[in-house]
Amino acid sequence: MRVSLDTRDFAKYPFLKESQQFMLQNHESVDTFLRSGPGKVALKYAVERIRRALSPAGHTGEGEDPSLPSDNLGIRLEVSSYALSRILVSCAKDRALIDRLTRFEAERAFGFLEYEEEGKRGYIARQVGFTLEKSALSVSRYVEVTAGMREERWRLVNREIHEGQVILESLEAEELLKEQIRVTLHSQLPLDVPSALCSDLVPYVIRVQEAFQQRMIEDYGEVDESCFPPCMQALVSALSGGMNITHSGRFALTAFLHNIGMDSTQIVELYCRAPDFDVGKTQYQVEHISGRGGAGTEYTAPSCAAMRTLGLCTKADGACGKVNHPLNLYRNRKRGAGAPIQKKKEP
């Protein structure tokens, strides 16, 4: 079935091959474009695009966004800002930034996609490798798409499978389409950007890195162990007491510490007291979970439901019943909305 895309679609879905072809109409090199007036404006747009990706609000997904340009120059700037944002995060060499950007782009695209007619939705889904057959997805494709989804309901053992196909409800299919967009965009990064180009873009890369650091400070501020939720306090206490903790416990604690802004070196130092401490192995695991190594996925600490399933929930604090995620309790305590844990004084 032939699908007709208009120029506004290029701005909505800048990852499509048609969008890239639209950008290449003038056959300019990246260097030539960046030296032009529109190129300098596009760079500012790219920095702002990444800042939006770091914002908690992100893209609200309201269908046909009135702020989308309708003229060719505006659309060209929109598509080029997407391309340049990918170059900037690649030059920054920070997997966490890449993860934030690809999640934002997936949310943004899906926000528009929800309001498209069926033919266009199906076409764009196929462009990112997502094809449903009778509300089902092949096991191999399902496993690939859900690899980064931590909720128990996505585990293959919890799914209904018929003749090699994983059965999906309509809303689940929508969630997986959005995730497939993210996975596809993530797999394309980081780009192999020439070092000379990265050098030219250093001022813009620094702006992006500063925006990321500022977002972490605004979200969580300085790390304060007294505000840790009981489950994380228990894991830290076990390590401090020279005890080994389970693999799932290490994952939960490492992801939590990374999410609240602790750097990799500090996290590795925390594990030094573990009887089985191995600096190389610990460094690798921390880098993998924080998104700065391996596949580059920045993991989020497990939810309270997942912590209960893993046997890591201590249920030691009444405030726990008012939240559904350890990060929410930590954030509340940092803002004074919940009483922090009082450490016992030594006799």
Secondary structure, DSSP 8 states (H G I E B T S, - for coil): ------HHHHHH-TTSHHHHHHHGGG---HHHHHHSHHHHHHHHHHHHHHHHHHSSS-----SS-TTS--SHHHHHHHHHHHHHHHHHHHHHT-HHHHHHHHHHHHHHHHHHHTTS-HHHHHHHHHHTT---SSSEEEHHHHHHHHTT--SGGGSGGGS-EETTEEE--HHHHHHHHHHHHHHHHHHT-S----HHHHHHTHHHHHHHHHHHHHHHHHHH-S--GGGS-HHHHHHHHHHHTT----HHHHHHHHHHHHHTT--HHHHHHHGGGSTT--HHHHHHHHHHHHTSSTT--------HHHHHHTT------GGGGG-SSHHHHHHHHHTTSS---------
